[in-house]
Amino acid sequence: MKRLPTYIISLLLLISNKAISQNINDLKDINSQIWSNFSKAFETVDYQLFESLHSNDLVRVNGGDYKSIRNKEAYLEGYKERWKNSSLKQTISFRFFERIYKDGLASERGIYKFTINPGEKNQKSYYGKFHVILRKEEGHWKILVDYDSIENESINEASYNNCFALNDFENIK
């Protein structure tokens, strides 16, 4: 009879560890399928890779001073035109203050750092706050809603550094 409570506790620990492990695996998938590829697309000026990260149902919103709302075609047309110049030198990276995910949906909020001419004398970095909604489509994560704003230029290096890193799974609550 004493074995039953021990068995139940062991089973609950095993199930909770499996759930946590699954969540970390989901985040690792999001990191590799979305964020790593997003950064790579910017660095290599790869329009096809960038386009592949977005759902056909994409809604793109710019807040703050640059208010706009567009569908996938209208949003990506700007990148297609800009990235014709394959000699662009740019990087983008992301840090997070909130990551929520469940059942093939995710909400991720944080700060991005966009740098032109990285490592050069004329290097310049820009910062903004983002919020994306991701959806798993046919086994792959896609950006369904993408919102960002420079928040009246109040976002800076300190804001960026105050968020947690891409692979910092300890700070996810």
MONORKA-V199178 format. One record per residue. RES is the residue in one small letter. PSI is psi in whole degrees, -180 to 180 (* if undefined). OMEGA is omega in degrees with one decimal (* if undefined). D_FIRST is the distance of its C-alpha to the first C-alpha in whole Angstrom. Layout:
res: <RES & RES>
psi: <PSI & PSI>
omega: <OMEGA & OMEGA>
d_first: <D_FIRST & D_FIRST>
//
This chain:
res: <m & k & r & l & p & t & y & i & i & s & l & l & l & l & i & s & n & k & a & i & s & q & n & i & n & d & l & k & d & i & n & s & q & i & w & s & n & f & s & k & a & f & e & t & v & d & y & q & l & f & e & s & l & h & s & n & d & l & v & r & v & n & g & g & d & y & k & s & i & r & n & k & e & a & y & l & e & g & y & k & e & r & w & k & n & s & s & l & k & q & t & i & s & f & r & f & f & e & r & i & y & k & d & g & l & a & s & e & r & g & i & y & k & f & t & i & n & p & g & e & k & n & q & k & s & y & y & g & k & f & h & v & i & l & r & k & e & e & g & h & w & k & i & l & v & d & y & d & s & i & e & n & e & s & i & n & e & a & s & y & n & n & c & f & a & l & n & d & f & e & n & i & k>
psi: <-34 & -21 & -26 & -50 & -39 & -42 & -44 & -45 & -44 & -42 & -43 & -42 & -42 & -44 & -44 & -37 & -38 & -42 & -43 & -45 & -43 & -41 & -44 & -40 & -39 & -45 & -39 & -40 & -44 & -44 & -46 & -40 & -34 & -68 & -42 & -43 & -34 & -50 & -43 & -42 & -42 & -46 & -36 & 1 & 49 & 95 & -43 & -42 & -46 & -46 & -38 & -16 & -13 & 138 & 150 & -22 & 15 & 138 & 120 & 126 & 130 & 129 & -171 & -138 & -18 & 43 & 123 & 159 & 130 & 161 & -179 & -49 & -49 & -40 & -48 & -21 & -38 & -43 & -40 & -42 & -49 & -39 & 8 & -28 & 94 & -1 & 3 & 138 & 114 & 154 & 158 & 139 & 164 & 143 & 158 & 148 & -7 & 134 & 118 & 133 & 144 & 136 & 47 & 11 & 148 & 147 & 125 & 126 & 143 & -157 & 136 & 155 & 116 & 123 & 130 & 146 & 51 & 138 & 2 & 166 & -35 & 25 & 139 & 131 & 145 & 149 & 152 & 163 & 137 & 157 & 117 & 147 & 126 & 150 & 138 & 120 & 120 & 42 & 1 & 140 & 137 & 150 & 118 & -44 & 133 & 114 & 136 & 161 & 145 & 1 & 52 & 37 & 28 & -10 & 134 & -172 & -40 & -42 & -46 & -48 & -21 & -13 & 167 & 154 & 162 & -45 & 15 & 84 & -12 & -31 & 2 & 127 & *>
omega: <-179.5 & -179.2 & -177.7 & 178.2 & 178.4 & 178.7 & -179.2 & 179.1 & 179.1 & 179.7 & 178.7 & 177.4 & 179.1 & 179.8 & -179.3 & 176.2 & 177.7 & 179.8 & 178.7 & 179.0 & 178.9 & 178.6 & 178.3 & 177.8 & 176.2 & 179.4 & 177.1 & 176.6 & 178.1 & 179.7 & -176.6 & -176.5 & -177.6 & -167.4 & 177.8 & 179.6 & 176.3 & 178.9 & 179.8 & 179.6 & 178.1 & -176.7 & -176.5 & -178.6 & -175.5 & -177.2 & -177.7 & 178.1 & -180.0 & -179.7 & -176.1 & -178.6 & -172.1 & 174.6 & 173.7 & 179.8 & -175.3 & 168.3 & -178.5 & -177.4 & 168.9 & 177.8 & 177.7 & -177.1 & -173.9 & -174.7 & 173.6 & 174.5 & -174.9 & 172.9 & -175.8 & -176.1 & -178.5 & 179.9 & -174.2 & 178.1 & 178.0 & 178.2 & 180.0 & -179.4 & -178.0 & -173.3 & 172.4 & 176.1 & -174.1 & 179.2 & 177.6 & 174.4 & -176.1 & 173.6 & 172.5 & 177.2 & -171.6 & 170.3 & -168.7 & 168.1 & 175.9 & 175.0 & -178.9 & -177.6 & 178.0 & 171.2 & 174.9 & 175.0 & 178.2 & 172.9 & -177.1 & -179.2 & 178.6 & -177.9 & 173.4 & 175.3 & 179.8 & -176.3 & 173.1 & -177.5 & -177.8 & 177.7 & -180.0 & -177.9 & -178.1 & 177.9 & 178.4 & 179.1 & 178.1 & -176.2 & 175.7 & 177.3 & 179.1 & 171.8 & 176.9 & 169.8 & 179.9 & 176.7 & 176.2 & -178.7 & 179.9 & 175.6 & -178.9 & 177.0 & 178.2 & 175.9 & -178.7 & 177.1 & -178.7 & 179.7 & 168.5 & -178.8 & 175.9 & 174.4 & -179.4 & 179.0 & 179.5 & 179.6 & -176.3 & -179.3 & 179.0 & 177.7 & -179.8 & -177.3 & 178.3 & 177.3 & -179.5 & -174.0 & -178.6 & -176.3 & 177.7 & -176.7 & 179.9 & -175.2 & 179.5 & -178.4 & *>
d_first: <0 & 4 & 5 & 6 & 8 & 10 & 10 & 12 & 14 & 15 & 16 & 18 & 20 & 21 & 22 & 24 & 25 & 27 & 28 & 30 & 31 & 33 & 34 & 36 & 37 & 39 & 40 & 42 & 43 & 45 & 46 & 47 & 49 & 50 & 51 & 52 & 54 & 55 & 57 & 58 & 60 & 62 & 62 & 64 & 65 & 63 & 64 & 62 & 59 & 59 & 60 & 57 & 54 & 55 & 54 & 57 & 56 & 56 & 57 & 59 & 60 & 62 & 62 & 64 & 68 & 67 & 66 & 65 & 63 & 63 & 62 & 61 & 65 & 66 & 64 & 64 & 68 & 69 & 67 & 68 & 72 & 71 & 69 & 72 & 73 & 71 & 72 & 70 & 68 & 65 & 62 & 59 & 56 & 53 & 50 & 48 & 47 & 44 & 43 & 40 & 39 & 37 & 37 & 41 & 42 & 43 & 45 & 47 & 49 & 51 & 54 & 56 & 59 & 62 & 64 & 68 & 69 & 66 & 68 & 71 & 73 & 73 & 70 & 68 & 65 & 64 & 61 & 59 & 56 & 54 & 52 & 51 & 49 & 47 & 46 & 45 & 47 & 47 & 45 & 47 & 47 & 50 & 52 & 52 & 53 & 55 & 56 & 58 & 60 & 62 & 61 & 65 & 65 & 62 & 60 & 61 & 59 & 58 & 56 & 55 & 54 & 51 & 49 & 47 & 47 & 47 & 44 & 43 & 39 & 38 & 40 & 39 & 37>
//
